[in-house]
């Protein structure tokens, strides 16, 4: 089959890569559309030391399965496949199984190919209201919904989402459904416009976005020192940048919470003394639950169509990867001809 | 009055330093015993850019007050004095008031002197069962109790306390009252012996202590990869060392919690990608509640007598500071002659 393979530090479009073999309990899925994620771009730089077929965001149709219940169904798929026998898997937390494989990231060939395999337990049927292209966003959107599994955000909490990349735009839209006081901060006017069109307040700027962290917002805790005050109850770092944590520390209030979504190569400059002195809670957040993501897409609560920068046929996968890596790119999709 | 003053990068024992003036709502406290904390040693290295009388751990007797309710009482005192007018102070969180002063740390002369002032609201009367020397431990012990205000540790949770310095020994004793599965890890056999004498399991080693993080403890989550597994539900970093966070990340399980007690000069080498991928929660923890600390000392639940390395008369404060800075030192006290 055709597949985009990363091996020996080289990205190759192969035409006769072996079709993956289905293990017991698994399904064989024919990929229809796949999405390029920042993690794919990081892997090509050496992150995770993965070799094999790239890609973990996809829509597909089940062509073989174990139980017979999935045949012919259009599906999205969770990317972590647990060993099935450990305490984590038994607790329903296969995402953290130490023996897990991760589609296109660790120990399992991915979605930039004509076929992939996943355990049936990872599959989610897609309702008709979600197109193949929209469904590629289920996986990253689930990662945004993970935040709501981890922290309790109420309508009165002030939240700042840092970063207007793909995950930042999804996260801002998810959290806008929870709080009246949301600010999305980023560096790209045209990306923030997608949020503005949905009534979300935005701030344009660099690591310290314009219009926040300044005096205008300090009325809640106006001490007498006149120093810059930290403001937000929650700050979500979706910058994808090693400097995101430092920016988040500039914006969170004492005893506030920072949700870290960014995995970045290299170490991050951050004054962790501030975490101690201000008693900040810092929560790492990764993959999330598919059902609320599918439901939100079916109800058109999240705008993903405006987040598609380009669609390439699979034979142009190299061009697609370059397009995805360009400054300002949002989601780049690969479509599989039949 | 006599006072140990840090100014112009120099530590001086002065004999005619001005006695502090009591503001409205404050009390004048005659210091009887004071304790030297790691923070004092850090300040002398430049941490917090503080100048003035050092010291924030003390026992004293109230000689003047505003309300008349404290006169003659033997007291311990909380070290953060809020502005009294901001939202934080109104919420009872003066610890985080942006306009706060902190005894001997920020904007307020400290306890290494014959007299200090604090708001009456900061004072706690000491029961007779606690000696002046023991009461010096109320403040650091309260910082250990702060952990229980922040996280819910149950009897089945596995907890590792990293670091066998003053705060590590107090923290291990506090948490040993909550869980059956506690391990205190440190580098000093003689310090860990204080915990062993109280039935607490210990591990001797460096950043990766002997006997933990190895295969012997992995039975709970035995994946199939054979890689080193992370084990503890909670890890508390009391190392006081910039490498403590990295060691804590080696020991905590996915979705586990690290409590950061260490403020260290300089940035810390730590792979924060692990926080994201393993969805770790990292909680900064600072000063804590005095009442449970006073109660625990009164009930002799915490052994602090064995943590006193040396007692110096105040005139030998310079020698005392040197003794406290020595490798292996635990608590060094200063006593005030009358």
Interface residues (C-beta under 8 A of the other chain):
Chain A: X83 X85 X86 X87 X88 X93 X96 X97 X98 X99 X100 X150 X220 X221 X222 X223 X224 X225 X227 X229 X245 X254 X255 X260 X261 X262 X263 X264 X267 X268 X269 X270 X271 X272 X273 X274 X275 X276 X277 X278 X279 X280 X281 X282 X283 X284 X285 X286
Chain B: X83 X85 X86 X87 X88 X93 X96 X97 X98 X99 X100 X150 X220 X221 X222 X223 X224 X225 X227 X229 X245 X254 X255 X260 X261 X262 X263 X264 X267 X268 X269 X270 X271 X272 X273 X274 X275 X276 X277 X278 X279 X280 X281 X282 X283 X284 X285 X286
